[in-house]
Amino acid sequence: MERSVFLVEDNQRIRQHLSSALEELISAQVAGTAESEAEACEWLASHPAQWQLAVVDLFLKQGSGLGVLAFCARRASSQRVVMLTNFATADTRARCRQLGADAIFDKSTELDDFFRYCADRTA
């Protein structure tokens, strides 16, 4: 069974690598992508039931992943939102949790944990 993922990442190279890895490692289908907060919120608003997992970067071309997290507060209880960032400080983690992130991972040190989480939560 394919899992539907929405990917919010402004770096095209990282977005492509994540998309490929998600498809290969957890049999996910990337249903949509966004590079900015506004683009992400627009996609989420027009596709409310077409994703199981949203993977969000903190720093975007415009706006912030924090705004995307806040927007996702209205999601279905079965949908998960994960922050994947290079800036996973204690303060960032606390703020992301406060805004409703289900998990926060550091891109540079916690990718294995991230993929394990994605596989477990979207099975």
Secondary structure, DSSP 8 states (H G I E B T S, - for coil): --EEEEEE-S-HHHHHHHHHHHHHHH-EEEEEEESSHHHHHHHHHH-TTS-SEEEE-SB-SSSBHHHHHHHGGGS-TT-EEEEEES---HHHHHHHHHTT-SEEEETTT-HHHHHHHHHHH--
